Amino acid sequence: MLTDRQMVLEKILTDKGIDVTDAVENYQPDETLQSRLDERTGAIVKTIIGDLTGAE
């Protein structure tokens, strides 16, 4: 789902003449954003592991 949203956003920007492919690939988040990304990744992994193991 998240990758779908990213792909859609990149396509919309490209259609408007804004190519962000290289900028996204080379972007280095600051500590605050990296922390938010890590939290979201952890939550997704926890959900997947919970679904696979039956844990809540």
MODELLER restraints for C-alpha pairs under 7 A, 6 or more apart:
rsr = mdl.restraints
at = mdl.atoms
rsr.add(forms.Gaussian(group=physical.xy_distance, feature=features.Distance(at['CA:10:A'], at['CA:20:A']), mean=6.81, stdev=0.5))
rsr.add(forms.Gaussian(group=physical.xy_distance, feature=features.Distance(at['CA:13:A'], at['CA:19:A']), mean=6.54, stdev=0.5))
rsr.add(forms.Gaussian(group=physical.xy_distance, feature=features.Distance(at['CA:50:A'], at['CA:56:A']), mean=5.65, stdev=0.5))
